């Protein structure tokens, strides 16, 4: 019988933006911008409410409708170090949460963002889908930042 603890799966996604670290950081904490880039990537998805308290210990709730289902993405902010680091829990109300760390580094011409999402233990089957989801959202964020220049 093994006594080793099972490791939580991790997903790492990196994206470069043609925007300053401050602008990219702000997009993670602006309800208006979150609605533009984080949601609407799933056909028929409708944002019902975005509420957030952008401070360490503050909570957020992003309620969307997909078909007949209402899904409330919830979490708590742990660290907000402008413009370099953002950490928070991430989950669907009523389910175990995971942990997300967003690191922003200035690079020539903009910002490099590295997102590390530590999923719940046993959630390995969701790793690829999670990586694709974040990659899609970050690409949309890049487009939104260019449009709102």
C-alpha positions in Angstrom: 0.0 0.0 0.0 1.4 3.4 -1.1 1.6 6.2 1.4 2.6 8.8 -1.2 0.2 11.7 -1.5 -1.1 12.3 -5.0 0.2 15.5 -6.6 -2.2 18.1 -7.8 -2.0 18.5 -11.6 -0.7 21.8 -12.9 -1.4 23.7 -16.2 1.1 26.4 -17.4 0.1 28.8 -20.1 2.3 31.7 -21.4 1.2 34.6 -23.6 2.8 37.8 -24.8 0.9 41.0 -25.0 1.6 44.3 -26.8 0.5 46.2 -23.7 2.1 47.3 -20.4 2.1 45.0 -17.4 -0.2 47.6 -15.7 -2.8 47.4 -18.5 -2.7 43.6 -18.5 -3.0 43.4 -14.7 -5.9 45.9 -14.7 -7.8 43.7 -17.2 -7.9 40.9 -14.6 -9.7 43.2 -12.1 -12.0 45.2 -14.2 -15.6 43.8 -14.4 -16.1 45.5 -17.8 -12.9 44.0 -19.3 -13.4 40.6 -17.7 -16.8 40.3 -19.4 -15.2 41.1 -22.8 -12.3 38.6 -22.6 -13.0 35.9 -20.1 -16.5 35.0 -21.2 -18.4 34.5 -24.5 -15.9 32.0 -25.8 -18.5 29.2 -25.4 -21.3 29.3 -28.0 -24.5 30.6 -26.4 -22.8 31.7 -23.2 -24.3 34.8 -21.6 -22.9 36.8 -18.7 -25.5 37.4 -16.0 -23.3 39.1 -13.4 -19.8 40.0 -12.6 -19.0 41.0 -9.1 -15.6 41.4 -7.6 -13.8 42.9 -4.6 -10.3 43.4 -6.0 -8.1 43.2 -2.8 -6.3 40.5 -0.9 -9.1 38.6 0.9 -11.7 40.0 -1.5 -14.0 37.6 -3.3 -15.4 37.4 -6.9 -18.4 35.8 -8.5 -18.8 35.6 -12.3 -22.3 34.2 -13.1 -22.9 33.0 -16.6 -25.7 31.1 -18.4 -24.8 28.2 -20.8 -27.9 26.8 -22.3 -30.2 26.1 -19.3 -27.4 26.0 -16.8 -26.3 28.9 -14.6 -22.6 28.6 -13.7 -21.1 30.7 -10.9 -17.3 31.0 -11.2 -16.2 32.0 -7.7 -12.9 32.6 -5.9 -10.9 34.7 -3.5 -8.0 36.9 -4.2 -4.9 36.0 -2.2 -2.2 38.3 -3.6 -2.4 41.5 -5.7 1.0 42.9 -6.4 0.5 45.5 -9.0 1.6 45.0 -11.8 3.5 41.7 -11.3 1.5 39.0 -9.5 -2.1 38.0 -9.0 -3.1 34.8 -7.1 -6.6 33.6 -6.5 -8.7 30.5 -5.9 -10.9 29.4 -8.8 -13.9 27.2 -8.9 -17.6 26.6 -9.6 -19.8 27.3 -6.7 -20.4 24.1 -4.8 -17.3 22.3 -6.2 -13.7 22.1 -4.9 -11.7 25.1 -5.9 -8.2 25.3 -7.5 -5.4 27.8 -7.4 -4.3 30.3 -10.1 -1.1 32.3 -10.2 -0.7 35.0 -12.8 2.9 36.4 -13.2 3.5 39.5 -15.4 6.9 40.4 -16.6 7.8 43.4 -18.8 9.4 42.4 -22.1 10.4 44.4 -25.2 7.2 45.7 -26.7 4.9 44.6 -23.9 4.3 42.0 -21.3 4.8 38.3 -20.9 2.1 36.6 -18.8 2.6 33.2 -17.2 -0.4 31.5 -15.7 0.0 28.5 -13.5 -3.3 26.8 -12.6 -3.0 24.1 -9.9 -6.1 21.9 -10.3 -7.7 19.8 -7.6 -6.0 16.5 -6.8 -7.5 13.9 -9.1 -8.5 16.4 -11.9 -5.8 15.3 -14.4 -8.5 14.6 -17.0 -9.2 18.4 -17.1 -5.7 19.5 -17.7 -5.8 19.8 -21.5 -9.2 21.4 -21.5 -8.1 23.9 -18.9 -4.9 24.8 -20.8 -6.9 25.3 -24.0 -9.5 27.4 -22.2 -6.9 29.7 -20.7 -5.1 30.0 -24.0 -8.3 31.0 -25.7 -9.1 33.6 -23.1 -5.6 35.1 -23.1 -5.7 35.4 -26.9 -9.1 37.2 -26.6 -7.6 39.4 -23.9 -4.8 40.4 -26.3 -7.5 41.4 -28.9 -9.5 43.4 -26.3 -6.3 45.2 -25.1 -5.5 46.2 -28.7 -9.1 47.4 -29.3 -9.2 49.5 -26.1 -5.6 50.7 -26.6 
